[in-house]
Amino acid sequence: MIEDISHMTFVVRDLDRMSEILETVFGAREVYDSGDKPFSHAPEKFFMIGDLWIAIMEGESLNQRTYNHVAFKIRDEDIDIYLERIVSLGLDVMPPRPRIEGEGRSIYFHDADNHLFELHSGTLDERLEAYARMHEAAE
């Protein structure tokens, strides 16, 4: 039986650049750096974002951008704070997608390796309630 998410790994060309993104945007704390003695496929670093283990490993970037992404929960009142952090690093912020009222707000941005991240202020329950209201209004 699945207990939880163990960790997420992102393959990146530049470990230091991705470290800066994780620390600046997400407030991640580095807990391991393989240096020049990796035990895995390539040099890697491990970070903690809250209780979530994030691994970054040196390698080739993704060939293209897609909508596949990882979303992190933030408070709605902190949207501008996070946007400022992202912009300060020169990251590519996507225009927001259309939303219905009550769905929450998001910031989408890419890193240099074409990974898409989302910072989202809503919850699953809020989204389902908003969708239910839209279905009721359409009937």
Beta strands, then each sheet from edge to edge (+ up, - down):
strand 1: 7-12
strand 2: 29-33
strand 3: 44-49
strand 4: 52-58
strand 5: 69-73
strand 6: 92-94
strand 7: 106-110
strand 8: 116-120
sheet 1: 1+ 4+ 3- 2+
sheet 2: 5+ 8+ 7- 6+
end
